């Protein structure tokens, strides 16, 4: 589906309780992707009730609902269960769907590209 009237750009939703982080990631991505940001899982889920996204960058450690809790809700919902999710984390994990903070722009773009083009 086309996003917006003329845009064929892929859409990325970034979820992080740190607004500086959101700003930084948006700057990394905005030349290539349409970017929406949410400061909590709740806001992200509300956003997704109205709009579609191609990929979600999700902070792993957030107050109230952490990344895994938000992911569980995404997966439980028919509308959002197939959206690729990449965790943003300060914790070192070897799983491929994690990006370490501070996020490296090239790595960020190549990870997203692999998943959604």
C-alpha positions as CSV (number, residue, x, y, z in Angstrom):
1,X,0.0,0.0,0.0
2,X,1.2,3.5,-0.8
3,X,1.9,5.6,2.2
4,X,0.5,9.1,1.8
5,X,-0.5,10.4,-1.6
6,X,2.8,10.3,-3.5
7,X,5.2,8.6,-1.2
8,X,6.4,5.1,-1.9
9,X,8.9,5.3,0.9
10,X,8.8,2.6,3.5
11,X,7.6,3.7,6.9
12,X,9.4,3.1,10.2
13,X,8.0,3.6,13.7
14,X,10.5,4.3,16.4
15,X,9.5,3.6,20.0
16,X,11.8,4.9,22.8
17,X,11.1,6.7,26.0
18,X,14.2,8.9,25.4
19,X,13.3,11.8,23.2
20,X,16.9,12.5,22.3
21,X,17.2,9.0,21.0
22,X,14.1,9.4,18.9
23,X,15.5,12.6,17.4
24,X,18.8,10.9,16.7
25,X,17.2,7.9,15.0
26,X,14.8,10.1,13.0
27,X,17.8,12.1,11.7
28,X,19.5,8.8,10.8
29,X,16.5,7.6,8.8
30,X,14.5,10.5,7.5
31,X,16.4,10.7,4.1
32,X,15.5,7.1,3.3
33,X,12.3,6.3,5.2
34,X,9.2,8.0,6.5
35,X,9.6,8.0,10.3
36,X,7.1,8.3,13.1
37,X,8.1,8.3,16.7
38,X,6.4,7.3,20.0
39,X,7.6,7.8,23.5
40,X,5.9,4.7,24.9
41,X,4.5,1.4,23.8
42,X,1.0,2.6,24.6
43,X,1.4,5.5,22.2
44,X,2.9,3.2,19.5
45,X,-0.1,0.8,19.8
46,X,-2.5,3.7,19.5
47,X,-0.7,5.0,16.4
48,X,-0.9,1.5,14.9
49,X,-4.7,1.4,15.3
50,X,-4.9,4.3,12.8
51,X,-1.8,3.9,10.6
52,X,0.4,1.3,9.1
53,X,4.1,0.9,9.4
54,X,6.6,-1.4,7.7
55,X,9.0,-1.9,10.6
56,X,9.2,-1.0,14.3
57,X,12.4,0.0,16.1
58,X,11.5,-0.8,19.7
59,X,13.5,0.3,22.8
60,X,14.0,-2.8,25.0
61,X,14.0,-1.1,28.3
62,X,11.3,1.4,28.9
63,X,9.4,2.4,32.0
64,X,5.8,1.0,32.4
65,X,5.8,-1.4,29.4
66,X,9.2,-2.7,28.2
67,X,10.0,-3.8,24.7
68,X,9.1,-7.5,25.1
69,X,5.8,-6.5,26.7
70,X,5.0,-4.3,23.7
71,X,6.2,-6.9,21.3
72,X,3.8,-9.5,22.9
73,X,0.9,-7.1,22.3
74,X,2.0,-6.5,18.7
75,X,2.2,-10.2,18.1
76,X,-1.2,-10.9,19.7
77,X,-2.9,-8.5,17.3
78,X,-3.9,-9.7,13.8
79,X,-3.2,-6.3,12.3
80,X,0.3,-5.9,13.7
81,X,1.5,-9.5,14.2
82,X,3.6,-9.6,11.0
83,X,5.4,-6.3,11.3
84,X,9.2,-6.8,11.7
85,X,10.5,-5.5,15.0
86,X,14.1,-4.6,15.8
87,X,15.0,-4.1,19.5
88,X,17.1,-1.1,20.4
89,X,19.1,-2.0,23.5
90,X,21.9,-1.0,25.7
91,X,22.3,-4.6,26.6
92,X,24.6,-6.8,24.6
93,X,22.7,-9.6,22.9
94,X,23.8,-11.7,20.1
95,X,20.4,-12.2,18.5
96,X,20.2,-10.6,15.1
97,X,17.1,-8.5,15.8
98,X,18.9,-6.3,18.2
99,X,20.8,-3.0,17.6
100,X,23.1,-1.7,20.2
101,X,22.9,1.8,21.5
102,X,24.4,4.2,20.6
103,X,23.0,3.3,17.3
104,X,25.4,3.3,14.3
105,X,23.6,4.9,11.3
106,X,25.0,2.6,8.7
107,X,24.2,-0.5,10.7
108,X,20.8,0.8,11.4
109,X,20.1,1.4,7.7
110,X,21.5,-1.9,6.6
111,X,19.5,-3.8,9.2
112,X,16.3,-2.1,8.1
113,X,17.1,-2.6,4.5
114,X,17.6,-6.3,5.0
115,X,14.2,-6.6,6.6
116,X,12.0,-4.3,4.4
117,X,14.2,-3.0,1.6
